[in-house]
């Protein structure tokens, strides 16, 4: 089970996913999970219950390296969500 700080990281992770979808950078959550070989069920379970301890660091790394999400923001909540504007896919 996640502690409070872990839950906040999970919440920011999904906030970034939702923002990428809203900006039409990704088509949806399934696009993200397929692209990176993420188990769709685990992704859904985590979205439903953010206290689950199943967030993989690689999932965060994909947001940081491929979409310009700020590692500092996702881990601490400080600064802006994007270190640079995400590229259109």
Buried (B, 14 or more C-beta within 10 A) or exposed (E): EBEEEBBBBBEBBBBBBEBBBEEEBBEEBEBBBEEBEBEEEBBEEBBEEBEBEBBBEEBBEBBBEBBBBBBEBBBEBEEEBBBEEBEEE
